[in-house]
Amino acid sequence: MTKLDKNNWDSLTSHIEQSNFILLSTHINSDGDGIGSEIAFYYFLKDMGKECRIINATSTPDNLNIIDPDSIVEVYENSFDGWLSKVDLTIVFDIGDHRRTGPIGEKVYESSTVISLDHHPAKEGHPFDLNIVHSEAPATGYMIWKYMEYLGKTKTLLPLKMANALYAAVVTDTGSFKYQSTTPDTHRMAAHLLESGVDGYDIQRSIYEQNKLSRIRLMGLIIQNLHYSDNGQVVWSIITQDMLKKADADDGDVDGFTEFIRTIEGVEVSFMIQETNNGNHRINFRSSGNYIINDIAQSFDGGGHKFAAGARVDDMSIKGIELKIINKLSEKISGEFDGYQK
């Protein structure tokens, strides 16, 4: 489904009302939209008197702790399996690919009803019993706000903890309201959240202006190792484990760098290849809006939006990945698309 309609929301409400143990989760290496969405929904469910927990496969980045003052986001451990066996409804947020929940999906996908709320199209073969997708939504958090609107809850102010989480969700996925997906209704949402008591300055400062020294060191290494093609229209960097060690950085320090290098003058597309600690690779793509890049991500069994996408690659070398991406982007920019979309 690609739009938010009455049938979607009524079905979601019905599943919630009929469930006793509800699990909320988002993707590995989660971001503001995924975490903000699940936190907001947690408080909504608690207000209904539901037993629910948020369990993620990876920890919350430090810059998002501001929206979890009660430490309700848990990181999966084997000791949780007993509770997970009782779960009758799982709701996942902003995951794009159902495999990105890690071990959590393995525990609950077959034993519970599974609902996905997302602004990314789901991959084929997904396990979702209800798949609510709005590909034009600026953030999954926006979809939750629209659900609250449908329920009549936006006629008054939202609880502050819920509003804070939704504000972080929409801020991160719109690049502080500067991406093309931002609409007048996005700003109406933000206004309502601010009226509900959100301190926009505090949240944005926590997300964007509290960089660890390790992140700054890593940024310096990335800038020193930029590569260009197609007359400067394509820029990329490769992040190795050695670079992370040299900067005393971790995976959380990498977030946002692909977008950062895309802002270089004249750049149309940026991408980053990151070596993981198990020798595999993560790829992130960003486009200024003139070239679609999620089809290239799909060629690596990944996905995402037209102008922001990614993939995980287990069976190729860095050089092989790099060459394939460069060739596909050159085809796009030169007009020889080879079946790929401009």
C-alpha positions in Angstrom: 0.0 0.0 0.0 1.3 3.4 -0.9 -1.1 5.8 0.8 -2.5 6.3 4.3 -6.2 5.5 4.3 -9.0 4.5 6.7 -8.6 0.8 6.0 -4.9 0.9 7.0 -5.6 2.6 10.2 -8.6 0.6 11.2 -6.7 -2.6 10.6 -3.8 -1.4 12.7 -6.2 -0.4 15.5 -7.9 -3.7 15.4 -4.7 -5.7 15.7 -3.6 -3.5 18.6 -6.9 -3.9 20.5 -6.8 -7.7 20.1 -3.2 -8.1 21.2 -1.8 -8.7 24.7 2.0 -8.6 24.3 3.3 -6.1 21.8 6.9 -5.8 20.6 8.2 -2.7 18.9 11.5 -2.6 17.0 13.4 -0.9 14.3 16.5 -1.6 12.1 20.0 -2.4 13.0 22.2 0.7 13.5 19.0 2.6 14.0 18.5 6.3 13.5 16.3 9.1 14.7 13.3 8.1 12.6 13.3 4.5 13.6 13.9 5.1 17.3 11.7 8.2 17.5 8.9 6.3 15.9 9.0 3.3 18.2 9.3 5.5 21.3 6.3 7.6 20.3 4.3 4.5 19.6 5.4 2.9 23.0 3.8 5.9 24.9 0.7 5.6 22.7 0.3 1.9 23.6 1.1 2.5 27.3 -1.7 5.1 27.3 -4.0 2.4 26.1 -2.9 0.1 28.9 -1.1 -2.3 26.7 1.9 -4.4 27.7 4.7 -3.6 25.3 8.5 -3.3 25.0 10.9 -1.8 22.6 13.7 -4.2 21.8 16.3 -3.4 19.2 19.2 -5.4 17.8 21.7 -2.5 18.4 22.1 0.3 20.9 20.7 3.8 20.6 23.2 6.4 19.4 24.3 8.8 22.1 22.9 11.8 20.3 19.3 10.3 20.6 19.3 9.6 24.3 17.5 12.9 24.8 14.3 11.3 23.5 14.5 8.3 25.8 14.7 9.8 29.3 13.0 6.7 30.8 15.5 4.3 29.1 12.6 2.3 27.5 14.7 1.1 24.5 16.3 -2.2 25.3 19.0 -4.0 23.3 18.3 -7.7 22.6 19.8 -10.4 24.9 19.1 -14.1 25.0 17.4 -13.6 28.3 14.5 -11.8 26.5 13.5 -15.0 24.6 11.0 -16.0 27.3 9.0 -12.7 26.9 9.4 -12.7 23.2 7.8 -16.2 23.0 4.6 -14.6 24.4 4.5 -11.7 21.9 1.4 -11.9 19.7 1.9 -8.6 17.8 5.2 -7.2 16.5 5.3 -3.7 15.0 8.4 -2.7 13.1 9.3 0.8 12.1 11.3 2.3 9.2 13.2 -1.0 8.5 12.9 -1.1 4.6 14.2 -4.6 4.5 12.7 -7.1 7.0 16.1 -8.8 7.5 17.4 -5.6 9.2 15.9 -6.5 12.5 18.7 -9.0 13.1 18.0 -11.8 15.7 14.7 -10.2 16.8 13.0 -11.0 13.5 14.1 -14.6 13.8 12.4 -14.8 17.1 9.0 -13.3 16.3 8.3 -13.2 12.6 6.8 -16.7 12.5 5.2 -16.7 16.0 3.4 -13.4 16.0 1.3 -11.1 13.8 3.8 -8.7 12.1 2.9 -5.1 11.1 5.3 -2.8 9.3 5.0 1.0 9.3 7.4 2.5 6.8 8.1 5.1 4.2 10.4 2.6 2.4 8.9 0.0 0.0 9.2 -3.5 1.5 11.4 -6.1 -0.1 9.7 -9.1 -1.8 9.2 -12.1 0.5 8.5 -9.9 3.5 6.7 -11.6 6.5 4.3 -8.7 7.2 0.7 -9.5 7.8 -0.1 -5.7 7.4 2.3 -3.6 5.4 1.5 0.1 5.7 3.8 2.0 3.4 3.7 5.6 2.3 6.7 6.1 0.1 6.1 9.9 -0.2 6.0 10.5 3.6 9.0 12.5 4.8 9.5 10.1 7.7 7.9 7.1 9.4 7.4 9.4 12.4 5.2 11.5 10.1 3.0 8.5 9.4 2.6 7.9 13.1 1.5 11.6 13.5 -1.0 11.1 10.7 -2.3 8.0 12.6 -2.7 10.2 15.7 -4.5 12.7 13.5 -6.9 10.0 12.3 -7.6 9.0 15.9 -8.4 12.6 16.7 -5.4 13.0 19.1 -3.9 16.0 17.3 -6.9 18.1 18.0 -5.2 18.6 21.4 -1.6 18.6 22.5 0.3 15.3 22.5 2.1 14.1 25.6 5.6 15.7 25.7 7.7 12.5 25.6 5.7 11.3 22.5 6.0 14.7 20.9 9.8 14.8 21.5 10.2 11.4 19.8 8.2 12.4 16.8 10.0 15.6 16.4 13.4 13.8 16.4 12.0 11.4 13.8 10.9 14.1 11.4 14.0 16.3 12.0 16.5 13.5 11.2 14.7 12.2 8.1 14.1 15.6 6.5 17.6 16.9 7.2 16.0 19.5 9.5 13.3 20.2 6.9 15.6 20.8 3.9 15.1 17.6 1.9 12.7 17.4 -1.1 10.3 15.2 0.9 9.4 18.2 3.2 5.9 19.4 2.6 3.6 22.1 4.1 2.1 19.3 6.2 5.5 18.4 7.5 5.7 21.9 8.9 2.2 21.6 10.3 3.3 18.5 12.1 6.4 20.3 13.5 4.3 23.2 14.6 1.9 20.9 16.5 4.8 19.2 18.2 6.3 22.5 19.2 3.0 23.6 20.5 2.9 20.4 22.5 6.0 21.5 24.4 8.9 20.3 22.3 12.1 22.3 22.7 13.3 22.2 19.1 16.6 23.8 19.9 17.5 21.2 22.5 16.7 18.2 20.3 18.4 19.6 17.2 21.5 20.5 19.3 21.6 17.1 20.8 21.3 15.4 17.4 23.6 17.6 15.4 25.9 19.6 17.7 27.3 17.1 20.2 29.9 15.5 18.0 32.4 13.3 19.8 36.1 14.0 19.2 36.4 10.5 17.6 33.8 11.5 15.0 35.7 14.6 14.1 38.9 12.6 13.8 37.1 10.2 11.5 35.7 13.0 9.5 39.2 14.3 8.9 40.3 10.9 7.6 37.4 10.7 5.3 38.0 14.2 3.8 41.6 13.2 3.2 40.5 10.1 1.3 37.8 11.4 -1.0 37.5 10.1 -4.6 35.8 11.7 -7.5 34.5 10.7 -11.0 32.4 12.2 -13.8 33.9 15.6 -13.6 33.3 15.9 -9.9 29.6 15.0 -10.0 30.3 11.8 -8.1 32.2 11.7 -4.8 32.8 8.8 -2.5 34.9 7.5 0.4 35.9 4.1 1.8 35.9 3.6 5.5 38.0 0.7 6.7 38.3 -0.8 10.1 41.8 0.6 10.3 40.4 4.1 9.9 37.9 3.5 12.7 40.7 2.3 15.0 42.9 5.2 14.1 40.2 7.6 15.0 39.1 5.6 18.0 35.6 5.6 16.4 32.7 3.2 16.1 29.9 2.6 13.7 27.8 5.3 15.3 30.4 7.9 14.3 29.9 7.1 10.6 26.2 8.2 10.4 25.6 11.3 8.2 29.0 11.3 6.4 27.5 10.3 3.0 25.1 13.3 3.2 27.9 15.5 4.3 30.2 14.9 1.3 27.1 15.2 -1.0 27.0 18.9 -0.1 30.4 19.5 -1.8 29.8 22.0 -4.6 29.1 20.3 -8.0 28.4 16.9 -6.5 25.2 15.1 -7.7 25.7 11.7 -6.0 27.8 10.6 -3.1 28.3 7.1 -1.7 30.3 5.5 1.1 31.6 2.0 1.4 32.2 0.9 5.0 34.1 -2.2 6.0 32.3 -3.9 8.9 34.0 -5.7 11.8 33.2 -9.1 10.2 34.8 -8.2 6.9 31.5 -7.5 5.0 30.5 -4.1 3.7 27.8 -1.5 4.1 27.0 1.0 1.3 25.2 4.3 1.6 24.0 6.4 -1.3 22.8 10.0 -1.4 21.6 12.0 -4.4 21.0 15.7 -4.8 17.8 14.8 -6.6 18.8 14.7 -10.3 19.7 11.0 -10.3 17.8 8.1 -8.8 20.1 5.8 -6.8 17.9 3.2 -5.1 18.0 1.1 -8.2 21.8 0.8 -7.8 21.3 -0.2 -4.2 18.8 -2.8 -5.3 21.5 -4.3 -7.6 23.3 -5.1 -4.3 20.1 -6.6 -2.8 19.5 -3.3 -0.9 16.9 -0.6 -1.3 15.6 2.7 0.0 14.3 5.9 -1.4 15.0 7.4 -4.8 17.6 9.7 -3.5 18.7 8.0 -0.3 19.5 4.3 -0.2 21.8 1.6 1.0 22.8 -2.0 1.0 24.9 -4.7 2.8 27.3 -6.8 0.7 28.7 -10.0 2.0 30.5 -11.5 -1.1 32.4 -8.8 -2.9 35.7 -7.0 -2.4 35.8 -3.2 -1.8 37.3 -2.8 -5.2 34.6 -4.8 -6.8 31.9 -2.9 -5.1 33.5 0.4 -5.9 33.9 -0.4 -9.6 30.3 -1.6 -10.0 29.0 1.6 -8.4 31.2 3.9 -10.4 30.2 2.2 -13.7 26.5 2.4 -13.0 26.7 6.0 -12.0 28.7 6.9 -15.1 26.0 5.2 -17.2 23.3 7.4 -15.5 25.2 10.6 -15.9 26.3 9.9 -19.5 22.8 8.9 -20.5 23.6 5.3 -21.1 21.4 3.9 -18.4 21.7 0.2 -19.2 18.2 -0.4 -17.8 18.7 1.8 -14.8 16.6 4.9 -14.2 18.0 8.4 -14.4 
